[in-house]
């Protein structure tokens, strides 16, 4: 459970209808299989000790007594298992019968949660046998153990304070006001649903949406355990559709199988999101029946999916749709700014690199949407000491194929004059040599914009802003930064998407975009070596793939450095060794803190994703905050 990860499972045992002893053995077998996999919280299906499809047999004492004996057998059989377990059975109380979830831990019966909403439509007839547990709170002796039956029950883990478990039963989720909503507001971070949901065409998709949506609304983990093999097929088929979701994402799923569906829920992540999301207003938990349990704390082996490129959808189809949406959002933001200030032109520096390429693609879309001629885009290429023939040629071809107006301004002489003015020796290759060129380019762009009544479009991306890899009052500055919330790993996919779009309609444009994608990322501020780029950004500050990973988990989810490192090793360890990941994570932490002053005065730019560093939007940080705590935590990593 280190770093907030709890291994959870939904289990579908193979049962026999009304054979309670057999079902108990089947449940114990599954519990022990789960324990062997390190599972700490397990949900089993609704009424799994009897079978959901017993019909009028639920009114027979023989079945009810058998269910009670089966529960006793499970309690004994799991006495030595370090796991919170929830499973279903019918329970008599106060002259009525309830469809309950029994919650167990190490041979103790912690509580009973009765089902609130009883379906009595279509193929369901639960009100024929059961009473609703709404508002019920009663002491019950079951399987030789006194306990409380209460739908408002919460189970708190003493050894992991962020883990509080709530339980609802099948139809409760499908109701207009699921009990899980109140349970989550009272503190539940993990909801278990014990279900027996039959299969009909299309129902699986709807069930998946319900589980995913409820976990998103409640900012919780949700484990849905469904009945399957062994239920009566007289009129229905049960497919064991087990689902585990976290905050809107389905982490694991199985259907038409018995056995376990296993993954890990990150309760620290959920706690962060609840703190961050001020519309999630928690309650005091007053009136809830709370039980405490404790689990042994240890390392949780990770099996859940951790995307190595969290800003980029893994599925190619989803990626194309996402790329189109991002381009639409960014171009809409620029379009509004152009209309608002009545800009006659868009002016941008076109270097032949990735970022300026994306910026001009967005500008072209904006002009198309405005019904304006693309000649109103003034693409200024400004060769200097580090410019290579490849990037200059690509910039010229790109402007031509997009129909933009190209302006070439060689800034070499102007920069030399400036260096003479400030006394910089000709052979100096210091940061002044580099930044002087970047600032000269910005001056050119601003003055060209003044001449043509234009707006300077910024090209810097989110990854550069996170690292401070931008010249203050150089490429750091513009009148509208269209790439400001687009990380470098996503920039590549956006440019590739446009290349794919133009494969048939404009193959020359597609070809130049692909050559730009193949060009090393570089500011080109140092002279070339043998005509090739001498200054490669990722050699200097580290791989953007790693930095974007660090950025996503450190900023979006607030993870501490050790946890970010652990996840990076898990997701990217086959590409980077431990020492490399640690080295660049330290660099990220140092630069992220020291370069905040550049982000504190960013120009406007559109938010397109969940992570942005605008000082007016998502990220408020003092420019003189110290990174010592974050770096100290990394020093302990061996």
GUVEX-232891 format. One record per residue (C-alpha): x, y, z. Coordinates in steps of 0.25 Angstrom, whole numbers. Example, Ala and Ser with C-alpha at 12.3 -4.5 7.8 and 13.67 -1.06 7.14 Angstrom:
2
+-------+-------+-------+
:    c1 :    c2 :    c3 :
+-------+-------+-------+
:    49 :   -18 :    31 :
:    55 :    -4 :    29 :
+-------+-------+-------+
end
This chain:
638
+-------+-------+-------+
:    c1 :    c2 :    c3 :
+-------+-------+-------+
:     0 :     0 :     0 :
:    12 :     9 :    -1 :
:    10 :    22 :    -9 :
:    -5 :    20 :    -7 :
:    -7 :     8 :   -16 :
:   -17 :    -2 :   -11 :
:   -18 :   -15 :   -19 :
:   -33 :   -18 :   -21 :
:   -41 :   -29 :   -28 :
:   -55 :   -32 :   -33 :
:   -58 :   -47 :   -33 :
:   -68 :   -56 :   -40 :
:   -68 :   -70 :   -33 :
:   -74 :   -82 :   -40 :
:   -86 :   -85 :   -32 :
:   -98 :   -95 :   -31 :
:  -112 :   -89 :   -29 :
:  -116 :   -92 :   -15 :
:  -104 :  -100 :   -11 :
:   -99 :   -91 :     0 :
:   -88 :  -100 :     4 :
:   -82 :  -102 :   -10 :
:   -83 :   -87 :   -12 :
:   -76 :   -84 :     1 :
:   -64 :   -93 :    -3 :
:   -64 :   -86 :   -17 :
:   -63 :   -72 :   -10 :
:   -52 :   -77 :     0 :
:   -44 :   -82 :   -12 :
:   -45 :   -69 :   -19 :
:   -42 :   -61 :    -7 :
:   -29 :   -69 :    -5 :
:   -26 :   -67 :   -20 :
:   -27 :   -53 :   -18 :
:   -18 :   -53 :    -5 :
:    -7 :   -60 :   -14 :
:    -8 :   -48 :   -23 :
:    -7 :   -38 :   -12 :
:   -21 :   -33 :   -12 :
:   -25 :   -25 :     0 :
:   -40 :   -22 :    -4 :
:   -49 :   -32 :   -11 :
:   -63 :   -31 :   -15 :
:   -71 :   -43 :   -19 :
:   -85 :   -43 :   -25 :
:   -99 :   -41 :   -20 :
:  -105 :   -52 :   -13 :
:   -93 :   -61 :   -17 :
:   -95 :   -70 :    -5 :
:  -108 :   -75 :   -10 :
:  -109 :   -71 :   -24 :
:  -117 :   -59 :   -29 :
:  -127 :   -67 :   -37 :
:  -133 :   -75 :   -25 :
:  -147 :   -69 :   -27 :
:  -157 :   -73 :   -17 :
:  -146 :   -82 :   -10 :
:  -142 :   -69 :    -3 :
:  -154 :   -71 :     6 :
:  -150 :   -84 :    11 :
:  -143 :   -85 :    24 :
:  -134 :   -97 :    19 :
:  -128 :   -87 :     9 :
:  -126 :   -76 :    19 :
:  -120 :   -85 :    29 :
:  -111 :   -91 :    19 :
:  -107 :   -76 :    15 :
:  -103 :   -73 :    29 :
:   -95 :   -86 :    31 :
:   -88 :   -83 :    18 :
:   -84 :   -69 :    23 :
:   -79 :   -76 :    36 :
:   -71 :   -85 :    27 :
:   -65 :   -73 :    19 :
:   -62 :   -65 :    32 :
:   -54 :   -78 :    37 :
:   -48 :   -80 :    23 :
:   -43 :   -66 :    22 :
:   -39 :   -64 :    37 :
:   -24 :   -63 :    33 :
:   -25 :   -55 :    21 :
:   -21 :   -40 :    22 :
:   -32 :   -35 :    13 :
:   -46 :   -27 :    14 :
:   -56 :   -36 :     7 :
:   -70 :   -32 :     3 :
:   -80 :   -43 :    -2 :
:   -95 :   -45 :    -3 :
:  -105 :   -53 :     4 :
:  -120 :   -52 :     9 :
:  -122 :   -48 :    24 :
:  -134 :   -49 :    33 :
:  -136 :   -37 :    42 :
:  -148 :   -32 :    50 :
:  -157 :   -41 :    43 :
:  -153 :   -37 :    29 :
:  -143 :   -41 :    19 :
:  -132 :   -33 :    13 :
:  -122 :   -34 :     1 :
:  -109 :   -31 :     8 :
:   -94 :   -29 :     6 :
:   -86 :   -35 :    18 :
:   -73 :   -28 :    20 :
:   -62 :   -37 :    26 :
:   -48 :   -36 :    31 :
:   -39 :   -47 :    37 :
:   -51 :   -55 :    42 :
:   -59 :   -43 :    47 :
:   -72 :   -39 :    42 :
:   -70 :   -24 :    42 :
:   -84 :   -21 :    37 :
:   -96 :   -23 :    28 :
:  -101 :   -13 :    17 :
:  -115 :   -16 :    12 :
:  -119 :   -13 :    -2 :
:  -127 :     0 :    -3 :
:  -133 :     0 :   -17 :
:  -140 :   -13 :   -21 :
:  -144 :   -15 :   -36 :
:  -157 :   -20 :   -38 :
:  -159 :   -18 :   -53 :
:  -156 :   -26 :   -66 :
:  -149 :   -39 :   -62 :
:  -147 :   -34 :   -47 :
:  -156 :   -38 :   -35 :
:  -148 :   -34 :   -23 :
:  -159 :   -28 :   -16 :
:  -166 :   -41 :   -15 :
:  -156 :   -46 :    -5 :
:  -148 :   -35 :     0 :
:  -150 :   -22 :     8 :
:  -142 :    -9 :     5 :
:  -131 :    -5 :    14 :
:  -134 :    10 :    13 :
:  -133 :    16 :    27 :
:  -131 :     2 :    33 :
:  -121 :     1 :    45 :
:  -122 :   -11 :    54 :
:  -113 :   -20 :    62 :
:  -113 :   -34 :    56 :
:  -107 :   -47 :    61 :
:  -102 :   -55 :    49 :
:   -93 :   -67 :    47 :
:   -91 :   -66 :    62 :
:   -86 :   -52 :    62 :
:   -93 :   -39 :    66 :
:   -92 :   -28 :    56 :
:  -100 :   -16 :    51 :
:  -108 :   -15 :    38 :
:  -108 :    -1 :    33 :
:  -108 :     4 :    18 :
:  -100 :    16 :    24 :
:   -88 :     8 :    27 :
:   -74 :    12 :    25 :
:   -61 :     4 :    27 :
:   -49 :    11 :    30 :
:   -35 :     6 :    29 :
:   -26 :    10 :    41 :
:   -13 :     7 :    34 :
:   -16 :    15 :    21 :
:   -24 :    27 :    26 :
:   -28 :    30 :    11 :
:   -35 :    17 :     9 :
:   -50 :    17 :    14 :
:   -59 :     7 :     7 :
:   -74 :     8 :     5 :
:   -83 :    -2 :    -1 :
:   -96 :    -2 :   -10 :
:  -103 :   -14 :   -16 :
:  -106 :   -15 :   -31 :
:  -118 :    -7 :   -34 :
:  -114 :     4 :   -24 :
:  -104 :     9 :   -35 :
:  -115 :     9 :   -46 :
:  -124 :    18 :   -37 :
:  -126 :    33 :   -38 :
:  -119 :    35 :   -25 :
:  -109 :    24 :   -23 :
:  -105 :    22 :    -8 :
:   -91 :    23 :   -13 :
:   -92 :    38 :   -15 :
:   -95 :    40 :     0 :
:   -85 :    30 :     4 :
:   -74 :    37 :    -4 :
:   -78 :    51 :     2 :
:   -77 :    44 :    16 :
:   -62 :    40 :    13 :
:   -63 :    27 :     4 :
:   -51 :    27 :    -6 :
:   -54 :    13 :   -10 :
:   -68 :     8 :   -14 :
:   -71 :    -7 :   -15 :
:   -83 :   -12 :   -23 :
:   -88 :   -26 :   -21 :
:   -97 :   -29 :   -34 :
:  -105 :   -39 :   -41 :
:  -107 :   -32 :   -54 :
:  -112 :   -41 :   -66 :
:  -107 :   -39 :   -80 :
:  -116 :   -33 :   -91 :
:  -111 :   -27 :  -104 :
:  -105 :   -13 :  -101 :
:  -106 :   -14 :   -86 :
:   -91 :   -16 :   -84 :
:   -88 :    -3 :   -91 :
:   -98 :     4 :   -82 :
:   -92 :    -3 :   -69 :
:   -78 :     1 :   -73 :
:   -83 :    16 :   -74 :
:   -90 :    15 :   -61 :
:   -78 :    10 :   -53 :
:   -68 :    20 :   -60 :
:   -77 :    32 :   -59 :
:   -80 :    29 :   -44 :
:   -65 :    28 :   -41 :
:   -63 :    41 :   -48 :
:   -74 :    48 :   -41 :
:   -70 :    43 :   -27 :
:   -55 :    44 :   -30 :
:   -54 :    30 :   -25 :
:   -50 :    16 :   -28 :
:   -61 :     7 :   -32 :
:   -61 :    -8 :   -32 :
:   -73 :   -15 :   -38 :
:   -74 :   -30 :   -36 :
:   -84 :   -37 :   -45 :
:   -91 :   -51 :   -44 :
:   -87 :   -61 :   -54 :
:   -85 :   -76 :   -56 :
:   -95 :   -85 :   -49 :
:  -106 :   -75 :   -48 :
:  -119 :   -81 :   -54 :
:  -121 :   -79 :   -69 :
:  -136 :   -82 :   -68 :
:  -139 :   -68 :   -73 :
:  -126 :   -60 :   -72 :
:  -111 :   -61 :   -75 :
:  -101 :   -55 :   -65 :
:   -87 :   -52 :   -71 :
:   -79 :   -48 :   -59 :
:   -76 :   -34 :   -64 :
:   -66 :   -29 :   -54 :
:   -61 :   -15 :   -55 :
:   -51 :    -7 :   -47 :
:   -51 :     9 :   -49 :
:   -44 :    20 :   -43 :
:   -48 :    35 :   -45 :
:   -55 :    32 :   -59 :
:   -45 :    22 :   -64 :
:   -47 :     7 :   -66 :
:   -35 :     1 :   -60 :
:   -38 :   -14 :   -62 :
:   -50 :   -22 :   -68 :
:   -54 :   -36 :   -71 :
:   -67 :   -42 :   -76 :
:   -72 :   -56 :   -79 :
:   -61 :   -61 :   -69 :
:   -61 :   -66 :   -55 :
:   -49 :   -63 :   -46 :
:   -43 :   -50 :   -42 :
:   -41 :   -36 :   -48 :
:   -29 :   -29 :   -41 :
:   -23 :   -16 :   -41 :
:   -19 :    -4 :   -32 :
:   -26 :     8 :   -27 :
:   -18 :    20 :   -24 :
:   -25 :    26 :   -12 :
:   -14 :    37 :   -11 :
:   -18 :    42 :   -25 :
:   -33 :    42 :   -21 :
:   -30 :    50 :    -8 :
:   -22 :    60 :   -16 :
:   -33 :    61 :   -26 :
:   -44 :    63 :   -15 :
:   -35 :    74 :    -9 :
:   -33 :    81 :   -22 :
:   -48 :    80 :   -27 :
:   -55 :    90 :   -18 :
:   -69 :    86 :   -24 :
:   -67 :    72 :   -17 :
:   -72 :    76 :    -3 :
:   -71 :    66 :     7 :
:   -80 :    63 :    19 :
:   -77 :    61 :    33 :
:   -80 :    46 :    33 :
:   -90 :    49 :    44 :
:  -101 :    38 :    45 :
:   -92 :    28 :    38 :
:   -88 :    14 :    44 :
:   -73 :    13 :    44 :
:   -65 :     1 :    46 :
:   -50 :     1 :    46 :
:   -40 :   -10 :    40 :
:   -25 :   -10 :    38 :
:   -17 :   -16 :    27 :
:    -3 :   -20 :    27 :
:     5 :    -8 :    20 :
:    15 :   -13 :     9 :
:    20 :   -10 :    -5 :
:     8 :   -12 :   -15 :
:    13 :   -18 :   -28 :
:     7 :   -10 :   -39 :
:    -1 :   -16 :   -51 :
:   -10 :    -4 :   -54 :
:    -7 :     3 :   -67 :
:     2 :    15 :   -66 :
:     3 :    22 :   -79 :
:    18 :    26 :   -83 :
:    12 :    38 :   -91 :
:     1 :    42 :   -82 :
:    -2 :    54 :   -91 :
:    -4 :    46 :  -103 :
:   -16 :    36 :  -105 :
:   -11 :    22 :  -107 :
:   -21 :    18 :  -117 :
:   -18 :    23 :  -131 :
:   -33 :    26 :  -134 :
:   -35 :    34 :  -121 :
:   -22 :    41 :  -124 :
:   -27 :    46 :  -137 :
:   -40 :    51 :  -131 :
:   -32 :    58 :  -120 :
:   -22 :    65 :  -129 :
:   -34 :    71 :  -137 :
:   -40 :    75 :  -124 :
:   -28 :    82 :  -119 :
:   -25 :    89 :  -132 :
:   -40 :    94 :  -132 :
:   -38 :    99 :  -118 :
:   -25 :   106 :  -121 :
:   -30 :   112 :  -134 :
:   -43 :   117 :  -127 :
:   -35 :   124 :  -117 :
:   -26 :   131 :  -127 :
:   -38 :   134 :  -136 :
:   -45 :   142 :  -124 :
:   -33 :   150 :  -121 :
:   -31 :   154 :  -136 :
:   -46 :   158 :  -136 :
:   -45 :   166 :  -123 :
:   -33 :   174 :  -126 :
:   -36 :   175 :  -141 :
:   -22 :   170 :  -145 :
:   -19 :   171 :  -160 :
:    -8 :   161 :  -160 :
:    -3 :   149 :  -152 :
:    12 :   150 :  -150 :
:    21 :   138 :  -145 :
:    35 :   134 :  -146 :
:    36 :   121 :  -154 :
:    49 :   114 :  -151 :
:    46 :   100 :  -158 :
:    45 :    94 :  -144 :
:    33 :    87 :  -138 :
:    27 :    98 :  -129 :
:    27 :   109 :  -140 :
:    22 :    98 :  -149 :
:    10 :    95 :  -140 :
:     8 :   110 :  -138 :
:     6 :   113 :  -153 :
:    -3 :   101 :  -155 :
:   -12 :   107 :  -144 :
:   -11 :   121 :  -150 :
:   -15 :   115 :  -164 :
:   -27 :   108 :  -157 :
:   -31 :   121 :  -150 :
:   -30 :   129 :  -163 :
:   -38 :   119 :  -171 :
:   -49 :   120 :  -160 :
:   -49 :   135 :  -161 :
:   -51 :   134 :  -176 :
:   -38 :   141 :  -177 :
:   -27 :   140 :  -188 :
:   -15 :   132 :  -182 :
:    -6 :   143 :  -188 :
:   -10 :   150 :  -176 :
:     0 :   141 :  -168 :
:    14 :   147 :  -169 :
:    24 :   136 :  -166 :
:    37 :   142 :  -163 :
:    49 :   133 :  -164 :
:    61 :   139 :  -157 :
:    74 :   132 :  -160 :
:    86 :   134 :  -152 :
:    99 :   127 :  -147 :
:    93 :   114 :  -144 :
:    83 :   112 :  -155 :
:    84 :   100 :  -164 :
:    80 :    99 :  -178 :
:    71 :    88 :  -175 :
:    62 :    96 :  -165 :
:    63 :   109 :  -174 :
:    58 :   101 :  -186 :
:    47 :    94 :  -178 :
:    42 :   107 :  -173 :
:    41 :   113 :  -187 :
:    34 :   101 :  -193 :
:    24 :   101 :  -181 :
:    21 :   115 :  -183 :
:    19 :   113 :  -198 :
:    10 :   101 :  -197 :
:     1 :   108 :  -186 :
:     0 :   120 :  -195 :
:     6 :   129 :  -184 :
:    14 :   142 :  -187 :
:    29 :   139 :  -185 :
:    38 :   149 :  -180 :
:    53 :   146 :  -179 :
:    61 :   155 :  -169 :
:    76 :   151 :  -167 :
:    79 :   156 :  -153 :
:    93 :   152 :  -153 :
:    99 :   167 :  -155 :
:    89 :   173 :  -145 :
:    93 :   163 :  -135 :
:   108 :   166 :  -137 :
:   106 :   181 :  -136 :
:    98 :   178 :  -123 :
:   109 :   169 :  -118 :
:   120 :   180 :  -121 :
:   111 :   190 :  -114 :
:   111 :   182 :  -101 :
:   125 :   178 :  -102 :
:   123 :   163 :  -105 :
:   136 :   157 :  -111 :
:   133 :   150 :  -125 :
:   138 :   137 :  -120 :
:   129 :   137 :  -108 :
:   119 :   125 :  -108 :
:   113 :   128 :   -94 :
:    98 :   129 :   -91 :
:    98 :   144 :   -96 :
:   103 :   139 :  -109 :
:    90 :   130 :  -110 :
:    80 :   139 :  -103 :
:    84 :   151 :  -111 :
:    79 :   144 :  -124 :
:    66 :   140 :  -118 :
:    63 :   154 :  -113 :
:    67 :   160 :  -126 :
:    57 :   151 :  -133 :
:    46 :   155 :  -124 :
:    49 :   170 :  -126 :
:    48 :   167 :  -141 :
:    35 :   160 :  -140 :
:    29 :   171 :  -131 :
:    34 :   182 :  -140 :
:    29 :   175 :  -153 :
:    15 :   173 :  -146 :
:    15 :   188 :  -143 :
:    18 :   191 :  -158 :
:     6 :   182 :  -163 :
:    -4 :   185 :  -151 :
:    -2 :   170 :  -147 :
:    -2 :   161 :  -135 :
:    11 :   153 :  -131 :
:     7 :   138 :  -130 :
:    16 :   131 :  -119 :
:    21 :   118 :  -122 :
:    27 :   113 :  -108 :
:    21 :   100 :  -103 :
:    17 :    95 :   -89 :
:    29 :    86 :   -87 :
:    38 :    98 :   -90 :
:    30 :   106 :   -80 :
:    31 :    96 :   -69 :
:    46 :    95 :   -71 :
:    48 :   110 :   -73 :
:    55 :   106 :   -87 :
:    52 :   120 :   -93 :
:    59 :   133 :   -94 :
:    53 :   143 :   -84 :
:    47 :   154 :   -93 :
:    52 :   146 :  -105 :
:    44 :   134 :  -110 :
:    37 :   135 :   -96 :
:    29 :   147 :  -101 :
:    18 :   149 :  -111 :
:     4 :   155 :  -112 :
:    -3 :   141 :  -112 :
:     3 :   128 :  -109 :
:    -4 :   117 :  -116 :
:     4 :   106 :  -112 :
:     5 :   110 :   -97 :
:    -2 :    98 :   -92 :
:     2 :    87 :  -102 :
:    14 :    79 :   -97 :
:    25 :    75 :  -106 :
:    21 :    60 :  -107 :
:     7 :    64 :  -112 :
:    13 :    75 :  -122 :
:    19 :    63 :  -130 :
:     6 :    56 :  -131 :
:    -2 :    69 :  -135 :
:     8 :    72 :  -146 :
:     8 :    57 :  -151 :
:    -8 :    58 :  -151 :
:    -7 :    69 :  -160 :
:     3 :    62 :  -169 :
:    -7 :    50 :  -170 :
:   -18 :    60 :  -173 :
:   -10 :    65 :  -185 :
:    -4 :    52 :  -191 :
:   -13 :    52 :  -203 :
:   -18 :    67 :  -204 :
:    -4 :    73 :  -202 :
:     7 :    62 :  -202 :
:    18 :    73 :  -202 :
:    13 :    79 :  -190 :
:    12 :    65 :  -183 :
:    26 :    62 :  -187 :
:    32 :    75 :  -181 :
:    24 :    73 :  -168 :
:    30 :    59 :  -167 :
:    44 :    64 :  -170 :
:    42 :    74 :  -159 :
:    37 :    63 :  -149 :
:    50 :    56 :  -153 :
:    59 :    68 :  -149 :
:    65 :    69 :  -136 :
:    59 :    79 :  -126 :
:    68 :    91 :  -125 :
:    68 :   106 :  -123 :
:    80 :   106 :  -133 :
:    87 :   117 :  -126 :
:   101 :   111 :  -128 :
:   108 :   110 :  -141 :
:   106 :    97 :  -148 :
:   116 :    86 :  -149 :
:   119 :    81 :  -163 :
:   105 :    87 :  -167 :
:    98 :    79 :  -157 :
:    91 :    84 :  -144 :
:   101 :    85 :  -133 :
:    91 :    89 :  -121 :
:    81 :    78 :  -118 :
:    72 :    82 :  -107 :
:    69 :    68 :  -101 :
:    84 :    66 :   -99 :
:    84 :    78 :   -91 :
:    72 :    78 :   -82 :
:    68 :    63 :   -84 :
:    57 :    55 :   -92 :
:    44 :    62 :   -93 :
:    37 :    49 :   -92 :
:    42 :    48 :   -78 :
:    40 :    63 :   -74 :
:    25 :    62 :   -79 :
:    23 :    50 :   -71 :
:    29 :    57 :   -59 :
:    21 :    69 :   -62 :
:     8 :    62 :   -63 :
:     9 :    54 :   -50 :
:    15 :    65 :   -42 :
:     6 :    76 :   -46 :
:    -7 :    70 :   -50 :
:    -7 :    60 :   -38 :
:     2 :    66 :   -28 :
:    10 :    54 :   -26 :
:    23 :    55 :   -18 :
:    36 :    52 :   -25 :
:    38 :    38 :   -20 :
:    25 :    34 :   -25 :
:    27 :    41 :   -39 :
:    40 :    33 :   -40 :
:    34 :    20 :   -36 :
:    23 :    22 :   -47 :
:    34 :    27 :   -57 :
:    42 :    14 :   -55 :
:    29 :     6 :   -56 :
:    25 :    12 :   -69 :
:    38 :    16 :   -76 :
:    48 :     7 :   -69 :
:    49 :    -1 :   -82 :
:    54 :    11 :   -89 :
:    62 :    18 :   -78 :
:    71 :    13 :   -67 :
:    69 :    16 :   -53 :
:    80 :    26 :   -52 :
:    76 :    34 :   -65 :
:    61 :    35 :   -59 :
:    66 :    40 :   -46 :
:    76 :    50 :   -52 :
:    66 :    57 :   -61 :
:    55 :    57 :   -50 :
:    65 :    65 :   -41 :
:    67 :    74 :   -53 :
:    52 :    75 :   -55 :
:    50 :    79 :   -40 :
:    61 :    89 :   -40 :
:    57 :    96 :   -53 :
:    42 :    96 :   -50 :
:    45 :   104 :   -37 :
:    56 :   113 :   -42 :
:    49 :   117 :   -55 :
:    35 :   120 :   -49 :
:    38 :   135 :   -51 :
:    37 :   133 :   -66 :
:    23 :   127 :   -64 :
:    18 :   138 :   -55 :
:    18 :   148 :   -67 :
:    13 :   139 :   -78 :
:     5 :   145 :   -90 :
:    -9 :   140 :   -92 :
:   -11 :   126 :   -98 :
:   -22 :   116 :   -99 :
:   -24 :   104 :   -89 :
:   -26 :    92 :   -97 :
:   -23 :    81 :   -87 :
:   -24 :    78 :   -72 :
:    -9 :    83 :   -70 :
:    -6 :    98 :   -72 :
:     4 :   107 :   -65 :
:    -3 :   120 :   -68 :
:    -2 :   130 :   -56 :
:   -16 :   134 :   -58 :
:   -22 :   120 :   -59 :
:   -18 :   107 :   -53 :
:    -4 :   110 :   -47 :
:    -1 :   120 :   -36 :
:    13 :   119 :   -30 :
:    22 :   129 :   -24 :
:    34 :   132 :   -33 :
:    44 :   130 :   -21 :
:    39 :   117 :   -16 :
:    50 :   107 :   -12 :
:    52 :    93 :   -18 :
:    59 :    87 :    -5 :
:    48 :    78 :     0 :
:    46 :    72 :   -14 :
:    61 :    70 :   -16 :
:    63 :    65 :    -2 :
:    53 :    54 :    -5 :
:    60 :    49 :   -17 :
:    74 :    49 :   -10 :
:    68 :    37 :    -2 :
:    67 :    28 :   -15 :
:    78 :    18 :   -17 :
+-------+-------+-------+
end
